[in-house]
């Protein structure tokens, strides 16, 4: 897939995505500068801590995407 943070010499990042991941990426990549697959439980992965039943747990978003900001669009 294109626009990944770590692309090869052909401008692609070779990965396997399931159907819903492919749909999300197709919809988001037009407005994105780059994306990163956020593998869970890696030392560099973005982790969002949350508390459930008095116990802290970790949430690992599947993807991190950066978007451009258009003139006056308020995003």
N, C-alpha and C positions, 0 to 999 in steps of 0.2 A: 504494500500500500504506500501511497505517496504521502509527503509532508510529515513523516515521522521524524522525531528529533535525531534518530540514528539511522540515516539512510545509507544505502550502498552507493557505489560509483554510478549506478544507473538511476539514482534518485528514488529508490524503493526500499522499503523495510519488509523483509519476508517474515510473515507471521500467519498463523491460522486464527480466524475469528469465527464465532458461531453466527447463526442467522440474525439474532437481534443485535449483536455487536456490529455486524456488517451494515445493518440498517442505520444504526446510530451514527456510525462513521460516515456513511454516504451522505446523510443529512447534515452533518456538522462540518465536514471537511471543506465545503465551498466557502464557508465563512471563517475558517481557521487558518492561522499562520503555521502552526505545527501541532503535533500531538505526541503523546507518550503513552505506551501501554504500561500501566502501573501494576507490576507483578506483586502479588501479596507476599508478605513476610520476607522481603529482601531488605538489606540494611539501608538502601536508598529509597525505598518505597514511601510514598505519601501515606500516612496513617492518620485516621481520624478517630480519636478515642471517644468512647461513649460509655455510659453507665447503665447497666441493666440488672435489676434485682440486687442492687448493692455491689455488683461486681463490674470492674472495668473490662471492656472488650475493645477490639480493634476493628475498624472498618477500612477496607482498602478499595478505593474507587477503581473501576476497571481502566478508565482512561483519564488523562489530563489533557485538556485542549486549551490553546491560547487563541483568542479571537482578535481581529482588528477592530479598531474603534472608528466608525465613520463620522463624518462631519455632522455635528448636531444631533446624532441619533440617541444621545443620552445613556448609552451603554457604558 
